[in-house]
Every structure is written in structure tokens, then in C-alpha cells.
Amino acid sequence: MANQVTRTYVASIRNHQQVRADLDSLGFAASKLWNVARWTCDRVWDETSTIPDDSTLKAYLKNHERYADLNAQSSQAILEELTEAFDSWYAHRENGTENANPPGYRKHGDDHPRSTVTFKEDGFKHDADHDQIRLSKGRNLKDGRSDFILCEYAANPDVDVQNVQQVRAVWTDDEWELHIVCGVEIENTDASGDRVAGIDLGICNFAAVAVGDEALLYSGGALKEDDYYFQKERAKCDDSDSRKARQLDRKRDQRRTHFLHAVSADIVAECAARNVSTIAVGDLSGIREGADWGDHGNLDLHGWAFDRFTEMLEYKAAERGISVERVDERDTSKSCAACGTTDDSQRVERGLYVCEECGLVANADVNGAENIRQKVLPSLACDGGDRDNGWMAQPAVRLFDTSTGRVAPQGQVRREP
């Protein structure tokens, strides 16, 4: 049975010189509409003390002059993006991030930057035979009824650009490129095994995986090093919204996304090799509530996209016929995975868990991962420590290799001198 997933392919524009001016116009128009909507949010807030949702903004602004600069669906996407940015800001505030800032205006001094323009079903036509995509303009920017932007694209030759669902024109600070979202049919194979793996997500160790008799530990060191480097480089920028600052932000996000893809892909591959059919992953949606990791830890925690990682894990696992269950992490870091004793003092150090009741000595994150695994195995009784639990103290460490962009066993990863 086939299963459809989405894939986003990045394509260059072969006729960039011919279409750049038109794409610039759309990018500037997107920023102007964003700013109009942002100003509207301020006005509504002053009057009602609430932030309007995207449906309210659409109804209020659909007759505004700037709305007609873009295709109607492209304008709607801008308003949806602004609403999502406000929702994200509000969630950070609710979770205790006092320095979180609401979405701002898109301006560089008196200039409007080029914003990403999203084209949904009614906003583009794809010609797969000639590698062309026709993008719609808004009524205000058309020279005539049939005026449009015809982009000739070049994608990776290894991908087949078919069943296009959405197109985004993205400005990279140097040129425009197309992000083409496609629906891809894959065979939905069933996992051959019946084992369960548990995953504990964290900061120093990004992921600990327990399979019941073996554990894998994925260090977050490469991600933390990247964050430290880009924070330091960004601090050197005189203007936090300068071209250099935006380039640093984009590169950091790209590297972070690649790290998340590499780790999620490796975990799924390792689970498949161990006949795992179900992965239980800790649900961190409420982790910020009542938790204090110190200023640096909180900054890291809020910056890391745990939900994004879990989504990657879910669709990669689905391709292997492996199901992913999100489970409550409550008390998984405090309880002994061998005997079930719960005591705050048993996690004697960040990386060490010692149970005074049964004598278990384990890597703390692996102990948490095993507890998560057991949450989807209700018939699994704690054995009081009689079972061999030595594997919990000696996980196999896997590192992100910056030289190859892949995850590998610790002994195979080269370290720069």
C-alpha cells in the first residue's frame, strides 16, 4: 500500500536575470502587507487587548490596496505566517521566556526587504516537461490579464519534481530560489520486528535511545557549538537586522535543520536494524513549565526545535513501517527503570543515575529513555534489578560528524585539531 508524504526541493532559477525584477516586486509587496497587518494587530490590541487571528485579519484586510499586490492565496499566507509568529511569541511568554519579543515590522531603515512569497494551488502552474513554473502576480502588479512570472528552474537531478503542492519564492540575500513542495508516493512497508524503543530528548545529550538491552547516545555537542559560534558572530553585527545578521541567522537555521535530519534519520535506521516496530518519544510540550535550567540552559532549550525533530522522526519512521508514539515524560528522569523507585536525589549528577533501592547505576538519560520505553509496554514489570542492566551504564555514543554531515559511531568521527 502506498503512502503519500511531502518533500521540499530547493531549485535555482535559470532565467534569474529575466524574472528578478518581477520577483523583487512581489517580495517587497509581501513585506508591505506584513507591515500593514502588523500595524492592524497593534490597533486591535489597543482597542480589545487581544491579537486578531488570521481569519479576522483576512476579513479586515481583503479590500486593502496592499492585499491585491499579491495573488489572494499568497496574501492569505502572509497573514497566516504573522498569526503563527504571534502564537509562537505568546507561547514563549506563557512558558516563562520574559525576553521573547513579538514579531516586528519588516523594514531596513526606510526600505522594505524582500519577503518570502508563498504560492498555493491557485497561484502557480507547473510544466514538468520543460522544468518551468508560472507564478501569479496580484491584480495591482499585473500589466495585463495574462501577465505572470515564468521561472525556468533547475532542481537536483536525483529528484523528480512531480505532484507540486506549493511553491515558495525565497530571497537568499543574493538571489531568488524556489522551494518546491511535492507530494511523494512511498511504499508503506510494515516493520518486520515487534520491539519497542524509547527516546529521551535533552540538551547536552540531544537524544538517548533505549531498546531494552542496548542503548545509543546522540550528543548535542555539535549543535551547541554551532549556537555558541553564531551567537558570538551575530553579536559583532552593529545592526541586529543587517544583511550580515540575517545571513548568519539563515546559515544557523540551515545547519540546525541538517543536524535534526541527520540524527532523526540515523535513529530510524538503527531502530530498523534492531527490529523495532514502535518508537516511544518523550513529549516535551510542557517541559518549560516550572523548570529552570539556568539562563544558558533555558536559552538552549527554547532555541531547540524538539517538536520539529519529532515530526522528522515520525515521517522518516513511517517510511520504514515504524510507528512513533509521543508519551508523557513525567517522572521519567526521577524513577529507576529497574525497580520503579522514584526519588529526586537518585540523579546524583547530570549524567549519572544511582538507585539506592536496587543498586542500579546507569547513564541518567538512558534511564529516562528506558522509562519512556516501558510506558508503552504496560505488561513489562519491574524486576527489582535481577535483569542484567549493564547496558544502561554503557551506551554506544554516536556523534554528528561535521566533516561529512552525517552521524557515525564515536570512534569513526574525526575531530578537528
C-alpha positions as CSV (number, residue, x, y, z in Angstrom):
1,M,0.0,0.0,0.0
2,A,1.4,3.4,-0.9
3,N,1.6,6.3,1.5
4,Q,2.0,10.0,0.5
5,V,4.5,12.3,2.2
6,T,5.7,15.8,1.3
7,R,9.2,16.7,0.2
8,T,10.6,20.2,-0.3
9,Y,13.1,20.5,-3.1
10,V,15.3,23.6,-3.5
11,A,15.7,24.8,-7.1
12,S,17.8,27.5,-8.7
13,I,16.2,29.8,-11.3
14,R,17.9,29.5,-14.7
15,N,16.4,32.7,-16.1
16,H,17.0,34.7,-12.9
17,Q,18.1,37.9,-14.7
18,Q,14.8,38.0,-16.7
19,V,12.5,37.4,-13.7
20,R,14.4,39.1,-10.8
21,A,12.6,42.5,-11.1
22,D,9.2,40.9,-11.0
23,L,10.1,38.7,-8.1
24,D,11.6,41.7,-6.3
25,S,8.2,43.4,-6.7
26,L,6.4,40.5,-5.1
27,G,8.9,40.2,-2.3
28,F,8.6,43.9,-1.5
29,A,4.8,43.7,-1.7
30,A,4.8,40.8,0.8
31,S,6.8,42.9,3.3
32,K,4.4,45.8,2.9
33,L,1.4,43.6,3.5
34,W,3.1,42.1,6.6
35,N,3.7,45.6,7.9
36,V,0.1,46.7,7.3
37,A,-1.2,43.6,9.1
38,R,1.3,44.1,11.9
39,W,0.1,47.7,12.4
40,T,-3.5,46.4,12.3
41,C,-2.7,44.0,15.1
42,D,-1.4,46.9,17.2
43,R,-4.6,48.8,16.6
44,V,-6.8,45.8,17.5
45,W,-4.7,45.2,20.6
46,D,-5.1,48.8,21.8
47,E,-8.9,48.5,21.4
48,T,-9.6,45.0,22.6
49,S,-6.4,43.8,24.4
50,T,-6.4,40.7,22.0
51,I,-4.4,39.7,19.0
52,P,-6.6,39.0,15.9
53,D,-6.4,35.6,14.4
54,D,-5.7,35.0,10.7
55,S,-9.3,34.7,9.7
56,T,-10.0,38.1,11.3
57,L,-7.1,39.7,9.5
58,K,-8.1,38.2,6.2
59,A,-11.6,39.6,6.6
60,Y,-10.4,43.0,7.7
61,L,-7.7,43.4,5.0
62,K,-9.1,41.7,2.0
63,N,-10.1,45.1,0.5
64,H,-6.9,46.8,1.4
65,E,-4.8,48.1,-1.5
66,R,-1.7,46.1,-0.5
67,Y,-3.7,42.8,-0.3
68,A,-4.2,43.0,-4.1
69,D,-0.5,43.3,-4.8
70,L,-0.2,39.5,-4.5
71,N,-2.3,36.6,-5.5
72,A,-5.1,36.2,-3.0
73,Q,-3.7,32.9,-1.6
74,S,-0.2,34.4,-1.3
75,S,-1.7,37.3,0.7
76,Q,-3.5,34.9,2.9
77,A,-0.2,33.0,3.5
78,I,1.4,36.2,4.8
79,L,-1.4,36.8,7.3
80,E,-1.2,33.2,8.4
81,E,2.5,33.5,8.9
82,L,2.1,36.6,11.1
83,T,-0.6,34.9,13.2
84,E,1.7,31.9,13.7
85,A,4.5,34.3,14.8
86,F,2.3,35.9,17.4
87,D,1.2,32.5,18.6
88,S,4.8,31.4,19.0
89,W,5.7,34.6,20.8
90,Y,2.7,34.2,23.2
91,A,3.6,30.6,23.9
92,H,7.2,31.6,24.8
93,R,5.8,34.2,27.2
94,E,3.4,31.7,28.8
95,N,6.3,29.3,29.3
96,G,8.4,31.9,31.1
97,T,10.6,33.4,28.4
98,E,10.4,37.0,29.5
99,N,12.8,38.3,26.9
100,A,10.8,36.9,24.0
101,N,9.8,39.6,21.5
102,P,6.6,39.8,19.4
103,P,7.0,39.7,15.6
104,G,8.3,43.1,14.4
105,Y,7.9,45.2,11.2
106,R,9.8,44.2,8.1
107,K,11.9,47.3,7.4
108,H,15.5,48.1,7.0
109,G,15.5,51.8,7.8
110,D,13.1,53.3,5.2
111,D,13.4,50.2,2.9
112,H,11.2,47.1,2.7
113,P,13.1,43.9,2.5
114,R,12.2,41.1,0.1
115,S,10.0,38.6,2.0
116,T,9.3,35.0,1.0
117,V,6.2,34.7,-1.2
118,T,4.1,31.5,-1.0
119,F,2.1,30.3,-4.0
120,K,-0.6,27.8,-3.2
121,E,-2.8,25.8,-5.7
122,D,-4.3,28.8,-7.4
123,G,-1.1,30.8,-7.6
124,F,1.1,28.6,-9.8
125,K,1.2,26.2,-12.8
126,H,3.9,23.6,-13.2
127,D,5.2,22.4,-16.6
128,A,7.2,19.3,-15.7
129,D,8.1,18.6,-19.3
130,H,10.0,21.9,-19.6
131,D,11.0,22.5,-16.0
132,Q,9.0,25.7,-15.7
133,I,6.7,27.1,-13.1
134,R,4.4,30.0,-13.8
135,L,3.8,32.3,-10.8
136,S,0.8,34.6,-10.4
137,K,1.0,38.3,-9.7
138,G,-1.5,40.3,-7.8
139,R,-4.0,42.4,-9.6
140,N,-2.1,45.7,-8.8
141,L,1.2,44.4,-10.2
142,K,-0.2,43.0,-13.5
143,D,0.4,44.8,-16.8
144,G,-2.5,42.8,-18.2
145,R,-4.8,39.9,-17.6
146,S,-2.3,37.3,-18.8
147,D,0.7,38.8,-17.0
148,F,2.7,36.3,-14.9
149,I,6.2,35.3,-14.0
150,L,7.6,32.3,-15.9
151,C,10.5,30.8,-13.9
152,E,12.8,28.2,-15.5
153,Y,14.1,26.1,-12.7
154,A,17.0,23.6,-12.1
155,A,16.5,21.1,-9.3
156,N,18.8,18.3,-8.1
157,P,18.9,15.7,-11.0
158,D,18.3,13.0,-8.4
159,V,14.8,14.2,-7.6
160,D,11.6,14.0,-9.7
161,V,9.6,17.2,-9.4
162,Q,6.0,15.9,-9.7
163,N,2.7,16.5,-7.9
164,V,3.7,20.0,-6.9
165,Q,1.5,21.2,-4.0
166,Q,3.1,24.6,-3.1
167,V,5.9,26.9,-4.3
168,R,7.8,29.4,-2.3
169,A,10.0,32.1,-3.8
170,V,12.8,32.7,-1.3
171,W,15.3,35.6,-1.3
172,T,18.7,34.5,-0.1
173,D,20.2,38.0,0.2
174,D,22.0,37.3,-3.1
175,E,19.3,35.8,-5.4
176,W,15.9,34.3,-5.6
177,E,15.4,30.5,-5.4
178,L,12.3,28.3,-5.5
179,H,11.3,25.9,-2.7
180,I,9.0,23.4,-4.4
181,V,6.8,21.3,-2.1
182,C,5.8,18.0,-3.7
183,G,3.6,15.0,-2.7
184,V,5.7,11.8,-3.0
185,E,4.3,8.3,-3.0
186,I,6.2,5.8,-1.0
187,E,5.6,2.1,-0.2
188,N,4.2,1.7,3.3
189,T,6.1,-1.3,4.4
190,D,5.4,-3.0,7.7
191,A,8.3,-3.3,10.2
192,S,9.4,-6.9,10.4
193,G,10.1,-6.9,14.2
194,D,8.0,-6.2,17.3
195,R,10.5,-4.5,19.6
196,V,9.9,-1.1,21.2
197,A,12.5,1.7,21.5
198,G,12.3,4.7,23.9
199,I,13.8,8.1,23.3
200,D,14.6,10.8,25.8
201,L,15.4,14.2,24.4
202,G,17.6,16.7,26.2
203,I,20.2,19.4,25.9
204,C,23.7,18.0,26.5
205,N,22.7,14.7,25.0
206,F,20.2,15.5,22.3
207,A,18.8,12.0,22.3
208,A,19.2,8.8,24.3
209,V,17.7,5.7,22.8
210,A,16.9,2.6,24.8
211,V,15.9,-0.7,23.1
212,G,15.7,-2.9,26.3
213,D,19.1,-4.5,26.1
214,E,21.1,-1.8,24.3
215,A,21.3,2.0,24.3
216,L,22.5,4.7,21.9
217,L,23.5,8.2,22.9
218,Y,23.4,11.1,20.5
219,S,25.5,14.1,21.7
220,G,24.2,17.6,21.2
221,G,27.7,19.0,21.3
222,A,27.8,19.9,17.6
223,L,24.5,21.8,17.9
224,K,25.6,23.7,21.0
225,E,28.9,24.6,19.3
226,D,27.0,26.0,16.3
227,D,24.7,28.0,18.6
228,Y,27.6,29.5,20.5
229,Y,29.5,30.3,17.3
230,F,26.6,32.0,15.6
231,Q,25.6,33.9,18.8
232,K,29.1,35.2,19.0
233,E,29.3,36.2,15.4
234,R,25.9,37.9,15.5
235,A,26.9,40.0,18.5
236,K,29.6,41.5,16.3
237,C,26.9,43.0,14.0
238,D,26.2,46.6,14.6
239,D,22.6,46.2,13.4
240,S,20.7,43.2,14.5
241,D,18.6,43.4,11.3
242,S,21.5,43.9,8.9
243,R,22.2,41.8,5.9
244,K,25.1,40.1,7.7
245,A,22.9,39.3,10.7
246,R,20.2,37.8,8.5
247,Q,22.8,35.7,6.7
248,L,24.1,34.3,10.0
249,D,20.5,33.5,11.1
250,R,19.8,31.7,7.9
251,K,23.0,29.7,8.0
252,R,22.4,28.8,11.6
253,D,18.9,27.6,10.8
254,Q,20.1,25.6,7.9
255,R,22.8,23.9,9.9
256,R,20.4,23.1,12.8
257,T,17.9,21.7,10.3
258,H,20.6,19.5,8.8
259,F,21.6,18.2,12.3
260,L,18.0,17.3,13.1
261,H,17.6,15.5,9.8
262,A,20.8,13.6,10.2
263,V,20.1,12.5,13.8
264,S,16.4,11.5,13.1
265,A,17.5,9.5,10.0
266,D,20.2,7.7,11.9
267,I,17.9,6.8,14.8
268,V,15.3,5.4,12.5
269,A,17.9,3.4,10.6
270,E,19.4,2.0,13.9
271,C,15.9,1.1,15.2
272,A,15.0,-0.6,11.9
273,A,18.2,-2.7,12.1
274,R,17.2,-3.8,15.6
275,N,13.7,-4.9,14.5
276,V,11.9,-2.0,16.3
277,S,8.3,-1.6,15.2
278,T,7.3,1.2,17.7
279,I,9.3,4.2,18.9
280,A,8.1,6.0,22.1
281,V,9.5,9.5,22.3
282,G,9.1,11.9,25.2
283,D,6.6,14.6,24.7
284,L,8.3,17.9,25.7
285,S,5.3,20.2,25.1
286,G,5.2,21.1,28.8
287,I,8.9,20.8,29.6
288,R,9.4,24.6,30.1
289,E,6.6,24.8,32.7
290,G,8.1,25.0,36.2
291,A,11.6,24.0,35.0
292,D,14.7,26.2,35.5
293,W,17.9,25.1,33.7
294,G,19.7,28.4,34.3
295,D,20.0,31.2,31.9
296,H,22.2,29.4,29.4
297,G,20.2,26.2,29.6
298,N,16.9,27.9,29.2
299,L,18.2,29.8,26.1
300,D,19.3,26.5,24.6
301,L,16.0,24.8,25.5
302,H,13.9,27.4,23.9
303,G,16.1,27.5,20.8
304,W,16.0,23.8,20.0
305,A,13.1,22.6,17.9
306,F,12.2,19.4,19.7
307,D,8.7,19.3,18.1
308,R,10.3,19.8,14.7
309,F,12.7,16.9,15.4
310,T,9.8,14.6,16.5
311,E,7.9,15.4,13.3
312,M,11.0,14.5,11.2
313,L,11.3,11.3,13.2
314,E,7.6,10.5,12.6
315,Y,7.7,10.7,8.8
316,K,11.1,9.0,8.5
317,A,9.9,6.2,10.7
318,A,6.6,5.9,8.7
319,E,8.6,5.2,5.6
320,R,10.1,2.1,7.4
321,G,6.7,1.0,8.7
322,I,7.7,2.1,12.3
323,S,5.1,3.9,14.4
324,V,6.0,6.8,16.7
325,E,4.1,7.4,19.9
326,R,4.5,10.6,22.0
327,V,4.4,9.8,25.7
328,D,4.3,11.9,28.8
329,E,7.8,12.4,30.3
330,R,6.5,13.0,33.8
331,D,8.9,11.4,36.4
332,T,10.9,9.5,33.8
333,S,14.1,11.3,34.9
334,K,13.4,10.5,38.6
335,S,12.3,6.9,38.5
336,C,14.5,3.8,38.4
337,A,13.9,1.9,35.2
338,A,14.9,-1.4,37.0
339,C,12.7,-1.3,40.2
340,G,10.4,1.7,39.8
341,T,11.6,3.6,42.8
342,T,11.1,7.4,42.5
343,D,13.4,9.8,44.3
344,D,14.6,13.2,43.3
345,S,18.0,12.5,44.9
346,Q,18.8,9.5,42.8
347,R,20.0,11.5,39.8
348,V,23.2,12.4,41.6
349,E,24.8,14.2,38.7
350,R,23.5,15.4,35.3
351,G,24.8,12.3,33.6
352,L,24.6,9.7,36.3
353,Y,21.6,7.9,37.9
354,V,22.1,5.7,41.0
355,C,19.2,3.8,42.7
356,E,19.8,3.3,46.4
357,E,16.9,0.7,46.4
358,C,18.2,-1.8,43.9
359,G,21.7,-0.5,43.2
360,L,21.2,0.3,39.6
361,V,24.0,2.5,38.1
362,A,23.0,4.0,34.8
363,N,23.5,6.9,32.4
364,A,20.8,9.3,33.5
365,D,19.5,9.9,30.0
366,V,19.4,6.2,29.1
367,N,17.5,5.5,32.4
368,G,14.9,8.2,31.2
369,A,14.7,6.6,27.8
370,E,14.1,3.2,29.2
371,N,11.3,4.6,31.4
372,I,9.7,6.1,28.3
373,R,10.0,2.8,26.5
374,Q,8.3,1.0,29.4
375,K,5.4,3.4,29.2
376,V,4.2,1.7,26.0
377,L,4.8,-1.8,27.5
378,P,2.2,-2.0,30.3
379,S,2.8,-5.7,30.8
380,L,6.5,-5.1,31.5
381,A,7.0,-5.5,35.2
382,C,10.0,-4.0,37.0
383,D,12.2,-6.9,38.1
384,G,13.9,-5.3,41.1
385,G,17.3,-5.3,39.4
386,D,17.5,-9.0,38.7
387,R,17.8,-8.4,35.0
388,D,21.2,-7.5,33.5
389,N,21.1,-3.7,33.3
390,G,24.8,-3.1,32.5
391,W,23.9,-1.8,29.0
392,M,22.2,1.2,30.7
393,A,25.6,2.4,32.1
394,Q,27.5,1.9,28.8
395,P,25.5,3.4,25.8
396,A,27.1,3.4,22.4
397,V,27.8,7.0,21.6
398,R,27.1,8.4,18.1
399,L,28.3,11.8,17.1
400,F,27.5,14.3,14.3
401,D,30.5,14.4,12.0
402,T,30.8,18.0,10.8
403,S,33.2,16.8,8.0
404,T,30.6,14.5,6.4
405,G,27.4,16.0,7.7
406,R,26.3,12.5,8.9
407,V,26.1,10.7,12.2
408,A,28.6,8.0,13.0
409,P,30.0,5.9,15.9
410,Q,32.2,7.9,18.2
411,G,35.4,6.1,17.2
412,Q,34.8,6.9,13.5
413,V,34.2,10.7,13.8
414,R,37.2,12.9,13.1
415,R,37.8,15.8,15.4
416,E,39.4,19.0,14.2
417,P,42.7,19.7,16.0
